[in-house]
Amino acid sequence: MFVTSVSGVPGGGTAGPDVARAQGRHAQARPPRVRRPRAGQPTAQARAAPETALFSHWAQGYAGERFGQPIAVLLAGAVTAAGDLGAAGLRAAGADLSFGLVDDDQPVTRAALGSHPALARCTLGDLRTVPLPQRSFDIVQCTLLLERIAHAELVLDRLVDALKPGGLLCLQVRDRDCAAGFLDRMLPGWTRRMIWRRHRPGRPGPHPAVYERVASVRGVQSYALMRGLVIAGQQPLGGLAGGLHPAPRGYLAAQKVVAALSRGRLTAAHEELLYVMRKPENRFARIL
């Protein structure tokens, strides 16, 4: 089995997943009741910590639906993961968690393994071939990965195949069709490094700016439709939407200029989007 139990948080976060078996579960305990957020309307917790709270909220609801059952989580793009789906809260509620870490084998990710002990057990490799057992994970969190790898749609197919029916895909993707995505592809390396360090403090990067079609709002929505995934929630980040660490002075202004010069083709309304998708229980179910 690919799942690897680890401690610590990938990418330099503050609260890592404790993968020891939850102790002291009460047989009569009831699963937590979670009100699911509407698309684009995160809870107060999500507004306070937008990179993690939307995913954590849905993970809590999923664990509540399967109270007492083991929950296997795969963090794909572990180096750029901002959090661990609120593992501490899930464990306190009685969830039995195990985590696997996987990322693409690039110079930045290889360097990260030495400087971030929490990533020591992360599996690096070609994500088109790295072992990912089908229907093995309850939740797959894919964080800022698709925009920095080639063959991104094939990799996403493998991550979806690794999900159990009814499982959750938590996807954080940078939009190639936004002004920030354009700047990320066009700016020189030193400027990209400065922006990354302000937006992603403590996390290794920046990574290559590949940006295939699926790494976009339209690409993700088209992918979900073609694969029969149900988009249960989404949230914009960065740009005019805010929610990320402060960028260097003038970065938002540069996005607005690019958006204006592109006559709306490239938007400054956001830099990234969070998606929570559910894999249908029945592969032959029709989405109406």
PyMOL commands that set and color helices and strands:
alter all, ss='L'
color gray80, all
select helices_A, chain A and resi 10-12+44-48+53-65+78-80+87-92+107-115+117-119+146-148+152-162+179-186+189-199+217-227+239-241+251-261
alter helices_A, ss='H'
color red, helices_A
select strands_A, chain A and resi 70-76+96-104+123-125+137-143+163-174+230-237+272-278
alter strands_A, ss='S'
color yellow, strands_A
deselect
rebuild
show_as cartoon
